[in-house]
Amino acid sequence: MAEVTTRTLPPRKLSLAPPTNRGLVFCHLDRKLGTHLSKEEQSKPKASDEKSALRVSTPSPPPESEDDDLDLTCSESIKPTVDEIKKRLYTKECSKLGVTPVGAFLREPSRTDLRLPHYSLGPVGARALSVPLMLDSTLTTLDLEGNGLGHEGVVNLKEVLTDHCAITHLNLKRNKLGYKGALVACQILGTNRLITSLNVSANQIDDKAGVFFANMLKANTHLKSLDLSDNNLAEISGRQLGSALSQNETLEILDLCWNHFSGNGAVKLLEGASENIGLKHLALAYNCFGKGRGEKPSNSLINLLSSSSALLSLDLSSNRLLDLDILMVAKGLAANESINTLKIGRNLVSVGAANALLCALVVNDASKISLLDMRDLPVSRTDLVKVDQLRARNVKVIHGRVHQVETDFESQPYSHRTKPVENGLEGENTSAASAELENASQTGPTATYVGTTEKPGLQMQYEQVPMDAPNESPFDDVNKDKLAY
């Protein structure tokens, strides 16, 4: 029987591949591969060795190439812009609420001044608009004039206007806010400290709602411009606003035209304005600050012009001011050194009152006035000398008709008016001459005009005193024209 011999093999050894062959592990017997080959053949790599290698899967970062950069660029272009997001949100909200989107907003949704006047948004349209505005941090001016928002529309915009961090100018003119809308607007101003200009004119705000704005002015220290014109503010609002103006130091522009201020309410308003140290522009046209109503209204006009050093412009047009009121205004002008624009036209005054205004500015060398608007106020031929003196100082003067003599023509009864005489025409041709004079130039060299406008309810008697000295100051004797009401 043949003997069977056994031979033990040496243990296998593992060797790592060189660093260039990362991830490859070689397994071989304990003998040198390729010892029977020549040195040149040994230096060449064998395919069998590569096939015998065991590959180990190890994660490695993907190689960077130009294709990756292109993929990144494409992915960024797919992302929607802020304008597209606003458009999508707005159109989606409009379709949800059943309203028509405003094309002006869709064309430029990221403007710094968004002006959408008279687009009939209504309360529902304001709610749809508030959604994209919540994403806008660059909007500074929002103009929603004439959109019929009502108090519900302001409530829908309250969150945007309260939390928005950039809006400084807000225009809510002609939106039928009423009592409730005025309350919401004042609540917004009580929270938002960035809005510096608010326009709520022509919003049917009554006298009681004006108290909200007065309380707001007492607490707000950022608002600089407030427009409350063309509302129904009267005596209660006048008292409260006067008290607020005496405490507020930041308001610079206040427009109260086309309201119903008169009597003691007008007096308190003027007193508060005279105590304000920051008010620069005050518009009071088309109210009733004249007719001698209330407690010493003329003295309030004097204090407003003489004590206020910050006031730059004052509008008292169409306020039913009489001669006594105009004389007090003139007395205040004689001591004023800050105002540069005064509008006092369309009032029930005579030639003598207009002369008082001109004299006040002539004698005041420190006056800085650049515009004196006496529209429709009559002046005499002698007053034109003062007008020329003011125009030589670069003061623009606007006045009414020029008359031959100083006479209170409008207060005379129709039967006592002087018949015009032109080119020797008398008797039957008087009416024809009067018609020609009506159409004559205001500053004609021989024009003599006698007014024929009757003013019902106005009964005054004047004792006219001739003023021989044209440069005589009208403040020495206030009762130069004795008035009897």
Secondary structure, DSSP 8 states (H G I E B T S, - for coil): ------------EEEE--TTSTTEEEEE-SS-TTTTS-HHHHHS--HHHHHH-EE----------HHHHHHHHHHHHHS--HHHHHHHHHHHHHHHHT----HHHHH-TT-SEEE-TT---HHHHHHHHHHHHTT-SS--EEE-TTS--HHHHHHHHHHHHHH-SS--EEE--SS--HHHHHHHHHHHHHH-SS--EEE--SS---TTTHHHHHHHHHH-SS--EEE--SS---HHHHHHHHHHHHH-SS--EEE--SS---HHHHHHHHHHHHH-SS--EEE--SS---TT-SSSHHHHHHHHHHH-SS--EEE-TTS---HHHHHHHHHHHHH-SS--EEE--S-S--HHHHHHHHHHHHH-TT----EEE-TT--EETTHHHHHHHHHHTT-EEE---EESS---GGGS-GGGS-----TT--GGGHHHHHHHHHTS-TT-TT---------TT---EEE------TT--TTS-GGGSEEE-
